[in-house]
Amino acid sequence: MNTTEERKRLLERPDNKGWKKWGPYLSERQWGTVREDYSVYGDAWDYFSHDISRSRAYRWGEDGIGGISDNKQHICFALAFWNHNDKILKERLFGLTNNEGNHGEDVKELYYYLDSTPTHSYMKMLYKYPIAEFPYELLQKTNKNLSKAQDEFELLDTGVFEKNNYFDIFIEYAKVDANDICIKITAHNRSSKDAPLTILPTLWYRNTWSWGYEEFEKKPILSGIANSQIEVSHRLFDRMKLYCKDADELIFCENETNKMRVFGRENDEQFLKDGINEYIIGGKKTAVNSNKIGTKASAKYQKKVKAGSSVTIELRFSDKTNLKDPFADFDKTFEDRLKDADDFYEKVQKDIASQEEKDIQRQAFAGMMWSKQFYYYNIEQWMNGDPKMPFEFRGRAFERNGPWKHAYMANILSMPDKWEYPWFAAWDLAFHTATLARIDPDFAKRQLAVVLREYYMHPNGQIPAYEWNFSDVNPPVHAWATWKVYETEKKMNDGVGDVKFLERIFHKLLLNFTWWVNQKDEDGNNIFGGGFLGLDNIGVFDRNAQIPGVKLQQADATGWMAIYTLNMLKIACEISLDRPAYQDMASKFFEHFLYIAAAINKPMDGQEMGLWDEEDQFYYDKIHTPHANTLFLKIRSLVGLIPLCAVEVIDEDLLTKLPDFNRRLEWILKNRPDLASLISRWHEPGKGASHLLSLLRGHRMKMVFKRLFDTEEFLSEYGIRSMSKFHKENPYHFNLHGENLSVAYTPGESDLSIMGGNSNWRGPIWFPLNYLILDSLHKYSQYYGDDYEVEYPTNSGEIVTIKEAALKISQRLINLFKASQGGISPHHGNVETYQKDPNFKKYYLFYEYFHGDTGKGLGAAHQTGWTGLVADLIQEVNENKK
């Protein structure tokens, strides 16, 4: 058991209060989101741009660089910078919209999340800021003219970092206690010349008072005391102060929209959101309030940073408002909290021998912690508009998320990426919890519970997918994640599991399972659809599209539902140990699994229903045309691997403890031997007298393993590809209503625009499904033990156990981040600066996905969410080395 000071803090208050009251809950990008879109036709990217973000007050959240806020984001703190060359302050991260990037939206900044404890008692990040003018226009113009076949034009490509002409700015937080936070900003001049830098620690209130609601009409106030303190007066908080050591001056304005600049209308206020920008950049003294009051304030530190040297500024944000020397114990606080962080992670990493793997894992955990965000979205209020608005709201011709008017979201959620995807995505979040549970199981459990609450989940049982379209369908992985989190915490607690958590989640999952059965099993025959199911462009056409007269039966959807039934079966069995009545539910899911297995594997009632192709020995989607033709869509992809993951092991000991469930099983197996013989080796006990439930058995399992472990098909040097390399020389062609469509192996960025073009499932390596496949291989290994051997890689002549194969694939995924003997880390690609520069190479970026042949990181550069699963893989591989 981890009994460190940090673990004690977690046990004191596992919710988002106490030591978690303040955390990195600001978004990295609030502009360009659906929440801030009040356009008629739902054009979020063009409606609210980066250019107007400095001048327009947000409605639903706030953003900033390296910032923190309280857990409801009333009070915000972040950093702004000026290199004395830019035409605007660097107040927020810049990037391209979906229309500007040749591969969709793309942040064009260099920053790294370096460390964080689960309570945020210590946090550290790095922002790299050019000394020369930031190349906003060059990045926009160049990328807009690139084709999808070309690489993206990145910040490093502009030349602004040549000759080390940049600042490394480290942002650190150390808590004295729950509401008392020391803040340290250290700026290193990496160049050979002295350079000016203005640092602006900024405190402000989220604007809750401009929208016409009586309970929020009274503005909170920030007020300055000399040049050293900013006092916080907010009706929801005790009085607090930001102590600013040796500040040059304090600058105040209001977090109010500059209506003239944004809408061409007369301003009601004199001091506006962009007032500090106007004062610093343009010297406009009337833009800020000389009386030192407002709702947004900055402490100004203008420094000349000598070449190769650094400057440090110190602040303290505290509820202790009468401190005579706020910085007396400043250094000791940082020493203590860093020691607490080191002690905490030393316990977590006790089984890991490699320092490099420890570093990778700790930064992965840091990214998970920094990627928390306060997510606020009241859809009915957003749909109708507010009583008072700073512009004429003409309503919505396109009612995005119209069926979700019940939804009212205001929680700390784990984001996929706080710039490119600053909104929760249901299946991303589920995978996040597998990693989160390693260091903060309570937070992981809260994440799973929150999206199943009545103000998230639709009354019909559907889980909201993601902000752009809650009605899209993500794979049903919440039951899998629930069991994964439960198992992880149970192991941490010496075999004691949180059964109350399982029971609470189980009831909500029942509603969602019923929705799937009623909505996505079109013919009631246990063959499912669902659309793209998170695999945006994996098919030959957009699987979300409604094609007249064409019916699609999906191998992945059916596989997902088989997985779902087994997850629910496992959960019901565990609850039954405490509450025997749940044995009925376990029986129900056992039987449902058998019916799905029968449907996917063989014809029923004389109809051609199965999704297993005997000719290719693989699972495929199947299409039914208006002319009653039925054919397989023969694309070898993750779609056909999902059924492999429908596997569970039931111990004989468990059956002994659940006699009612056991009797029901025996009755089903006796009276439906056709089902039993098709899918399960029930009467052939495996290792440790266990029983196997799986969609695959015998020959079919061997054939899928053969493709999975084949380097000319799915097995890359860096993990499992999302599409078989077979399609590199053998593209799949399909004629749809006279249009010739094709799919080829595309190991890197997408070369088409399905789903915005910023996602590619036609060859790259994605961590979540790699992780799911590996989890399933370990279950097969649990049953078969060392008796079942496979050739790995296929055609190599090397024979290993299933477990050994799984661990070898895990190591390939870990090796994406590790430096080889030549010091080259695959995820950094061919960028020499990343590979060789000592101020770059020791930092890791957790990309959205990875090139299927080279391992180069692609997509969102900070998708710490599900790529953070590398932390879990490192743990698992090292534990198996013991």
N, C-alpha and C positions, 0 to 999 in steps of 0.2 A: 504494500500500500504506500502511495506517495503521501508522506506526512510533512511535507515542506511548508514553509510559511504561506506560499501561494496556494497550496492545496487547502490549507486552513481557511484562507479567505474565500475560496470557492464554496466551502462547506458552510461558512457563516451565512451567506446569502446567495443561493444558486440562481436567483432570478436576475433581471437586469436592473437591480437597484443595489444599494450598498456600494461595494467597490466597483461594480459594473455600471453605476449610475452615469459615469462619464467615460466615453470611449470614442473610437475613431468612426463615429456614426454619420459624419458628413459624406455625401456623395462626392465622387470626383467629377461628375458631370450631371447637373440638373437640367441644363438647357438641352433642347432637342429631344426631350422625353415626351411620352404620351400625356403624362400628368400636366405638363405645362402648355399643352396644345389646345388652344381655343379657336382654331381655324374652323371654317365651315366644313371642309372636306377632309379633315384629319391628316394634314400635311405637317407632321410634327417637326421634321428636320428643318424645313424651310421657314416655319412659322416663328420659331424661337432659336436664334442663331447664337454662336459664340460672340459675335460682334456686339449684339445688343445685351448680352448677359451682364455686362458690367453696369448697364444703365437701367435695367428692368428688374423690379422686385419679383422674386419667385412666389408662386402661390403654395406649392406643396412640399418644398424641401429646400435645402441649401447645399452649395458645393464650395470647395476650397482646397488648398494644397496642404497636405499633411495635417489636416484639422481634426478637432474633437468637438463633441457637443454632449449635452445631456441626453438621456434616453428617449425624450420626446422632442428633441431638437428645438427647444425654445431659445437656448443660449448657445452660440457657436463661436469657435475660435479657430483661426487658420493663419497661414503665413502668406504674405504677398512680398514680391521682390521687384526691384528695378535695377537694371544694369547700366543705366544712364545712356543707353542707346535705343531702347525700345520706345515705340510711340504710345504704348499703353503699359500699365502695370501688369506684372505677371501675378494675377490674382487667382487664376484657375487654369487647369490644364487644357491645352489646345489639341484639337484633332479634326479630322475630316468627317463630314456627314456621309451618309450612305450614298448620296448622289455624287459626292466629290471623289471618293476613293475608288481606285480601279478594282479593289476587292471589298468594297463596302466601307462602313464606318471604321475609323482607325485613329487611335490616339497617336499624336506625333510629339511625344515627350520622352524623356529618359528619367525613370524613377524606379525605386526598389523598396519593397517592404522588407526590413532587415530583422526585426525582432518584435515580439510582443508576448506577454503572459496572457492567460485567459481573462484575468480581471483588468487587464491594461494597467497594472501597477507599474509596469515598465514597457515602453514602446520606443521604437527607433525606425526611421525611414531615411532614405537618401533621395534628394532631388538634384539633378544635374542641369545647371542653368548656363547657357552661353554668355560669354562676355560681350560678344558682338551682338548686333541687333537680331532678335529672334526672327527667322525667315517665314513668317506667316504666309505671305503672298506666294513665295516660291514653292512652298509645300502644296498650297492649293492648286496653283496653275499647273505645276508639273504632273501631279498625280491625276488631275482631271483629264489630261491628254494621254494617259497611259492605257494600253489595252489590258484585258484580263490575262493575256499570255505573258505580260511583262511583270517583273518584280515591282513591289511598291517602292516609292521614293521616300526614304526615311530621313529623319532629322540628321543622322550622321552623314548621309549622302550630300547634304547641302554644303558641307565644308566648315560649318561654324564651330566644330569641335577640333579642327586641325590645330596642331602645335599646342595641344592641351589648353586651348583658349576658352576655359569654362570654370565655373565654380562648382565644387562639390558641397552641397548644403545638407548637413545632417540635422534632422529634427528629432529631438528626444523628449520623452515625458517620463517623469518619475513621481508617483503619488506618495505624499506624506501620509495621507489617509484617504478615505472615500471621497471627500470634497475639498481636497487640498493637493494641488498638482504643481510640481516644479517643471519648468519648460526650459530647454536649452537648445539654442540654434548655433551651430558651428559651421562657418563658411570657409572653405579652403579655396584659395586661388591656385589652380593647377598650372597656370601659365607662367611665362618667364618675365612678365611685365606687371607692375602694380596696376590695380584696377579698382574703380569705385563700385560700391554696391550699397544700395539702400534696402534695408530689411524692415518690413512693416508687419509685425504681429498684430492681428486684427481681431477684435471682439465685436460681435453684433447679435441682434435678435432676429429670429425668423419673423417675417412680417405676418402677424396674425390680426392686425388691427385695421387694415385697409379695405376689408371686404364686406363690411356692413353687419357684423354680428355683435349684438349688444355685450355679450360676455367678454369680448375681446377688444372693445372700443378703446379702453384706456391703454395708452402706450406705456410700455416699460421705458426706463431711462438709464442711460449710461452717462456718468458725469466724471470729469477729470479733476484730479487734485494735484496741483503743481505739474511737474513733468514726470511724476513717478507712480501715480495710481489711477486706475479707472474703476469707479465704483458701479456695481451692478444693483439695480433696483427693479425687481420683477415680482409681481404679486404671487407667483407660484414658488418663489425661492426665498430662503433667508438671504440677507445681505451678503454679498461677496465682493472681492476686489481682485483686480489684476494688478499685481505689483510689477513695475517695469524698471529694472535696474539700469540707471545711467541713460535713460532715453533722452534723445535730443528735444523732442516735443511730443505732445499728444494732440491728435487730429480727430475731429468729430464731424459726422454728417448724419443723414437719415437713411435707413434702408427703405427708401421710397423710389418709385419709378420716375425717371426723367421723361415725362410725357412728351416734352417738346422733341427730344432726340428720337424717341421710339415711335410716337404716334403723330407728331406734328401739332400737338395741342398744348395750350398754356399750362404751365406748372402751378400747382396749388402750394407747393413747398419751395423754400429757397435752397435748402440743403438736401441733396439727393444721393442716391446710391453710388453714383460715379463721382461724388464730390472729392473724395481723397485722391482718386486718379487725376482729376482736373487740377487739384492743388499741387500734387507732386510733379506731374508731367508738364502741365501748362503754367504753373505758378499762379493759378487763379485763386486768390485769397478769399474771394467772396463765395467760393464753392463749399467752404467749410465753416463751421460755427465757432467763432472766436470765444464764445462763452463756455466752450468745452462741455456741451451736452448734446445728446443725440441718441440714435439707436444703432449706430455703427461707429466704431472708433479704432484708430491705429496708433501704436507707439512707433515713432520714427527713429530709426538708427541709421545714420548715414556714415558709412565706413569707407576708408581707403585700404584695401586689402593688398598687402605687399606680395610680390611674386613668390610663389612657393610657400606662402605663410597662410595663417588663418585668423579669423576673429570669432569670438563667442559672445552671444548675448544671453542674458538670464532673465527669466520671468517667473512669476508664481501666481497661479490662479487659485484663490483660497476663500473658504468661508470664515477664516480667522482674520477679522477686519481691523484688529488693533495691534498688529505685529510691529514692534519697534525696529527689528532687523529681520525682514522676511528672508534674507539670504544667508543667515548665520549658519544653518545646517544644510545648505543647498548641495554642496559636493557630497556630503555624507549620505544624503537622501538618495542621490544617484548611485553611490557605491552600494548602499544597502539593497535598493530595489534591483540593481543588476545582479547582485549576489543571489537574491531571491529567485530571479529568473534562471540563473545558472544552476542553482540547486534543484529547481523544479524540473528543468530539462535534463539534468544529469540523471534523475530518477527515471524519467520517461525513456531516456536513451541508454539505460544501463546494459542492454544486450547488444549495442552497436559498437563494433570495434573500430571501424574506419572513421577518422575525423572528417574526411570529405563527405561521407554519407551523413554524419551528424550535422554538418553545416547545411547540406541540401535539405535535410528534414526540418531543421529549425527554421530556415527561411520559408519553407513550405507552410509550416505552422504559422509563421508570422503573417504570411499573405492571407491565410484563412482568418486570422484575427483582425487584420486591418481591413478586410473586405466586408465587415459588418456595416450595415447602413440602416438608418431610420427610414422606413418606407411608409409613406402617407398617401392615401388615395381613397377618398370617399366618392364613389362613382356617381351616385345620385346628385350630390352637390356639384360635382365636376360637370355632369351632364347638363344641369339646369342653369349653371352660372350662379354668381353671388349677388346679394342685394345691391352692393356697391362694387363697381369694377372700373379700372382706370381707362377703359376703352369700351367701345360699343360692341357688345356681344350679340351676334346675329343668330345664335343657335347652331345646331349641327345638322347639316344635310346627311352627313355620314356619322351615324351613332356607333362609334367604336365601343365595344363591350356593352352594348345596349341591354343584353339579357342579364347583366350582372349588377343591376341597380341595388341589390341587397349588400353589395360588398363595401366594407368600411375597414380599411387596412391602416394600422398605425402602430407598427412594431419594429423592433430591431431584427433584421433579417440578414442572412448570409447571401451576398450577391455573387453572381458568376464573375463579374468584373465591374469595378465601380466607375469605370469610364465607358467602356463599350457596351456593357450590359448592366446598367445601374438600376436594375429592377429584378425582383425574384423570378426565377423560372422553376417550376415545380419539380421537374426531374433532376435538374442541376442540384437544387437544394437537397434533395434526397441523397445524392452521392456525396455532397459536402459532409453530411452528418457522419459518414463512415470514418472520415478523418477527424472531424471535430470531437468525436467520442473518445479518441485517444487522449485528449488533454482536458476536455470539458464536457463530460457526458450529459450534464444537466442542460447545457445550452443546446446540445445536439437534440435532446428529447423535446425541448421547447420548440425547436425549428420544425420538427415533424408534427407536433401537435397544432401549431398555429395555423398551418395551411388547411387543416381539417376542421377548423372552427366554423361556426355557422356564419360568421361574417366574412369568410373566405370561400369555403365550399358552397357551391350552388345548392339550393333546396332539392334539386333532383339528384344530387350526389356527385356531380362532376367537380373535380379539383381544378381551380384556375391554372391555366398553362403559363402565361407570361403576359406582360403589360400590353403588347401590341395586339394580342387577341387571346383573351382568357378562354375563349371557346375552342381554341385549338386543342388537340389531344396529345399530351405527353405520355410516354410509356408509364405504366402503373408500377413504379418501383418503390412506393412508400412502405409497403408491407415488407419488402426485402430490406430496406434501410432500417425499419423499425426493429426487425430481428437482429440485424447487424449491430446496431447500437446497443440493444439489450445484451447481446453476447459479450460485446467489448466491456461494458460496464460490469457485467457479472464476473468476468475474469478479474477485473481490477479490484472488485470487492470480495475476493476469495470465495467465489461461488454463490454469492447472494445476489439475486437479480431483482429488478424493480418490476414485479408482476402487476402492480397497480398501473404503471405506465403502459404495459402491454394491453391490459384490459381497456384502458381509456382509449387508446388508439384503435384497438380492434373494432369497437363499436362504430367508429366513424368510417373505418375502412370497409365495413360491411355495406354502408350506404354507397360508397364509391364502387365497390365490386358489383353491386346490383345495377348501378348505372351502366357499367361496362357491358354486363350481360344483356340489359334491355336495349342499349343504344348501338352497340358495335357488333352484335351477332345478328346480322340482318335477317337471316333465314331461320334462326333458332336452332342451328345445327352444330354449334360449338366451333365454328370457323369464324375468325374475327377479322374486322377491318379496323380503320382508325386514322388513315391518312399517312402523313409522312412520319408521325410518331417520333419526332425529334431528329430523325435521320433525313435532314432537309431535302437533299438532292440525290439520294442514293438510287432512286429508280430511274427508269427510262423516260418517265413523265412525272409531273407533279402529282404525287399520290393524294394530295389534298383536293385536287380538282375534281369536280363532278362532271364526268363524261357521259353524255346521254346514252343510255342503253348498255353501258359497260359496267360490270360489277367486278370489283377487285377483292380477292380473298388473300389475306396477308399472312405469310409465314411468321413474320416477326410479331404481329399483333396476336396471333394464336399462341405463339411461344410465350409472349409476355403474360398472357392470361393463364397459361399452364404454370408459369413461375408464380403468379399471383396466388393461385389456388394452393400451391405447396407452401408458400410463405404463410398464408392464413391457416393452413393445416398445422404447421409447426407452432405458430403462436397459440392457436386454440389448445393444442396439446400441453403447452407449457402452463397456460392458465388453468387447465383442467387439473393439474397437480394440486392446486389450491382450491379450485372451484369445480368439482366433478361435473356439474351441469354442462360445462363447455365441451364435454365429450361429444355431444350431439352435433355441435358446430364442426368439430374435427372430422366427424364422419361425413358431414355434408361436403366438406371441401375435398376429402379423399375421393368421394364418388364423382364430384364435379371434375376433378383432375382426370379420372379414368375416361370420362366422356370426351374431354378435350383431346386426350392422347389418342383415343380411337379415331376421332374425326381427322386429326392432322396426319395420321399414319396409314389409314387404309380407307377404301370405299365403304360406305354404309348404305343399306337399303337399296342396293343396286345403282346408286348414284356415284359419279366420279367426284369424290370430295377431298381425298387426301392431298397433302401438299408436298409429299415425298416423291421425287422423280426417280423411278427405278433406272432409267437410262443413265443419268448423270450421278445417281447416288448422292443426292443433295436436296435440301428443302428450297423451294422457290415460291414466290407469289404466283397466284393463278388468276387469270382474267377470263371472264365470261362475256362474250360479245353479243350484240343484238341478234346475230344470226345463229345463236345457240352453239357457237363454237367455244370450246374450252381449251386453253393452252397455258403452259407454264411460261413465265417471264424469266428466262434462263440467265439471270445475272447472279454470279457467284459473289455474294456480299455478306455483310453482317446480318442481313435479313434471314439468311439461311443458317446462321450460327446461333441465333437467339434460342431456337428450340433446344440446343445443346445445354443451355443454362437452366432448363426446367429439370432440376434434379434435387432430391432431398434424401437424407438418410434417417431412418427411424430405428432407434435402438430397441432391442428385445426387452431391456430393462424398463423402458418407458411403457411398452405395451402391457407389461405385467402390472404396472402401477395404474393403468387406465383400462380396467376390464370391460367396461361398457363399449368403449371405442374398439377394443380388440375383438369383441364378439361381433360387432357390426362389420368390421373389416373381413372377418372370416366368412360371414354370411354373403357379402358382396362377391368375394373372390370365389366362393363355392358356386353361387348362382349365376355369376357372369364370368365364367372361365375365359371367354373370348377377350374380355377386357384385361383380365389379369395376365394372361399369357402374352398379350401384345406389348405391354409396357413395363412390367415390374418383375424383378427377380425376387418375388416376395418369399417364396418357399425355399430359396437358396441363400441362407444367412451368409453375410460377408464377414469382414474382419470385425472381431468383437461381437459376434452374434447380432449384426445389424441387418436392416433390410433396405433395399434400394427402390426408390420411386423415381423414374426418369422417362422422358419421352423417347430417349435413345437406348437401344440395347444391342448387344451382340454385333452383328455385321454392320448395321447402320452406324453405330457409335464408332467402330473402327474406320469406316469410310470418311466420317466427318473429321475424326482425329487426323487422318491421313492428309486431308486438305489443309487443316488448321496448322499442321507442323511442316508444311511444304514451303520452302523458301521461294519457289516459283509461283506460289499461290498466296496464302495469307501471312505466312511467317516472315516478317522483316527482321533485319538485324536489330531493330529497336522496338519490337512488339508486334502485335497483330494488326494487319492492315484492315481498313474498312471495306475494301473490295479486293478481290483476287487479282494478282498480277497477271493471271491468265488473260485478262481482258486488255492487256497492253498490246498484244499481237492479235487478239481475237475480240474486237469490239462487238457488243451485242446490238443487233439492229431490230427495230420493231416498226411496223407500219400502222399508224393510227389515223384513220379516216383520210388516207392518201398522203399523209405526211410521214416521211422517213425519219425516225428518231433513232439515236444510237447512244450507247454508253461505252466509254473506254476507261481503262485504268488511268487515273489522274492523281499521282501521288502527292502533289503540292497544292497550291491555291486553286480555287474553282475557276474553270474557264467558261462558266455560264452564269446566268443571273437568276436562277431559281432561288427563291427565298432571299432575295437581296444580293446574292453573290458573295456574301462574307462568310460562307460556310461550305465546306466540301467533305462529303462522305464517300467520294469515289476513289479512295485509295489511301488517304493519310491515316495516321495512327491517332486514335482518340483514347484517352485514359479511362473514361467511365466504362466503356464496354470491354476494354481489355481487362479491367478490374473485375467486372462481372463474370467474364469467361474464366479468369483465374480462380475466382471464388468457387465456381462450379467444378473446375478440375480438382480442387481440393476435396470437394464432396465426393466425387467419383473415387478419389484416392482413399478417402475415409472408409468407403465401402470395400473396395477391391484390395487395398493394402499393397504389398509388394508383389502380389501374385499376378497382377495384370501389367504387362509391359507394352510399351509403344516404341516405334522407331522415331527418334527425334535427333535432328531434323529428318523428315521423310527422305528416303533414298540415300541416307548417309551411312547406313549400316550400324549406327549407334543405337543400342537398346537401353531404355531407361524406364523407370516407373512413372506413373502419371504425376505423382508429386514432384519428382525430379524435373519433369518437363515443365510443370507449372512454375517452379522456382527459377528455372533457367529463363523462362519468358519474363518473369518479374525482374530478373537481373538485367535483361535487355532494356526494359523500360527505365530502370534506374540509371542505366548507362547513358541514357539521353543527356543526363546532367553531369556525369562524371568526366573528368579529363582523362583522355587516353594516355599512352606512354609518351606521345608527342605533345601532350599538354592541350590537346584539342577536345573541346566539349561539343558533341554533335548538335545540341539544341541552339548553340550560338551560330550555327551555319558557317558561311564563308566570310563573316564579318571579322576582319583582322583585329580591329580595335577590341571587340568582345573577347577574342581568343587570346590576345597577347598583352594588352594594356593592363598593368597591375591594378589600376583604379576601375577596371571594368570586369576582368575575368573572374574575380572572386564572388561576383554577385550573380544570382540566378533569376531568370525570367520564366514564369510558369505559363507557357503558351496554351492557347486554346486546343491546338492539335499539332501534329508533327509530320514532316515529309516522310512518305512511306519508304523511301529508298535511302535518304541521307540523314534523317532524323532532325533536320532543321526545324526550329520552332516557327509556327505559322498562326495566323488568325490573331485574336486578341492576345496581346503580349503579357497581360497580367491576369489571365483567367485562372487565378489561383484556386478557384472553387474546385472543380472536379479534377484538374491536373494536380491539385494538392494531394490527391490519392497516392502520389509517389511517397509521401511520408508514411503511409500505412504499409506500402509494399516494402520499404526499407526495414520497417519494424518486423514484418513477417519473415522476410528473408533472413535477417540476422537471428531471430528467435529460432529458426529452423537449423541454424548452424551450430547451435549449442549442443 
